[in-house]
Amino acid sequence: MNFTQSFRKNSYKFNVQKRVGNPICEAVETNSFSLPQTAEQASQQASEAIKKGFEEGLTRQTVNILLPTDQRRKNYMFTEGLEYPENAASVYATAGAMAKYLFRGLGVKEEVVSQRIDDDGMDGEPVGVFTTDAQEILVIILPTADTLPRIRELEKKQNRKIVLLNPQWRTQGNIVSDFGIGPWKKRAEEFVAKFTPTYSLTEQRIGAAATLDPVTGDYMGLGGIVRLLQIYPGECQTFSLGQDGSSECIMFSKSIPSYQELEKILYSSKTSLKTTRSGGNLESEKDRLTRNETDNSETKDWSIKSTAEVAAAMQAGTITEADVLQMEKVPLRAALDAVGQPSSGKVEVLRNRLIESIKKFD
């Protein structure tokens, strides 16, 4: 069994709507991966991809995961941006929680520790290394071009495995690359090329994604929002997203498509997500999240769950007192809101209040 067959056999299975009449996706079901509906599901896919990469001798890997920040903090499938995005410290904390989840997915039992490797300034971009005492695996989160010298030092030790999680540098689209020009750029690009992309889940807005098409009555008529999923060594899948969190696979490509390619496929499509958005016989998002929480008997990581997932778990009755003791303020507030309880106060007050609510339901 090869890499792709093995991964697809064990990969998470989700309910994804296939775009009817699109010849590109006619044979998708046997050759595709499913679009993650939560950050936890994305992390599970990424962990499996990293693990398989290690088994194939890929000790230097790059992973891009759509973080549960900004609007995705409330619901991972939300696409409408917030007026005030989260600050760098909040994004760093979320990326750190994601890194720890990846370690668990890789079967690491030891405590995961972290260290900042940026200049640690108030105005700088935070970059961190997450590892264990053995330092056999390093996950470097949000690496920047400025931290490449430090990453080179860490990379010199050949027997360790390194994963770059959500690199922040851009080498295309800018007048001047983040790596500079001339020999400096060449040296940086040669170093980064050592790291094989094994998992990528990103989002892109195409055209007037929020503009209503007067002909079809659909928000996809003049563009759209897409999520791009590529898992080594397979092709890239493009999913168009509806405002209600529904999704459809609309294209396969050997590499991540350009903006122009995405624009062409969205503008020329003869079908739309209008029927998906209208509901019909499709499972509602609330019911789907509740079912996922009911079916999921594994240990939950509340640090990367959206508030919608926490509320669904509370309504499904799957949150235990042990879960509550692991929760921080954001999931605690979401759980209390779900049962109509006050959600203000210190963390310990919120935990005690939620435990009392759970006891009443038992």
Secondary structure, DSSP 4 states (H G I P E B T S, - for coil): --HHHHHHHHS-----EE-TT-GGGTTGGGS--PPPSSHHHHHHHHHHHHHHHHHTT--EEEEE---S-GGGGT-TT--SPPSSPPPHHHHHHHHHHHHHHHHHHTT--SPPEEEE-S---TTSPP-EEEE-TT-SEEEEES--GGGHHHHHHHHT-TTSEEEEES-----SSSSSBTTBSHHHHHHHHHHHTTSEEEEEEEEEEEESTT---TTT--TTTTEEEEEEEEETTS-EEEEEE-TTS-EEEEEEESSPPPHHHHHHHHHH-S--SHHHHT-TTSPPHHHHHHHHHHH--SPP-GGG--HHHHHHHHHHT---HHHHHH--HHHHHHHHHHTT----S-HHHHHHHHHHHHHHH-
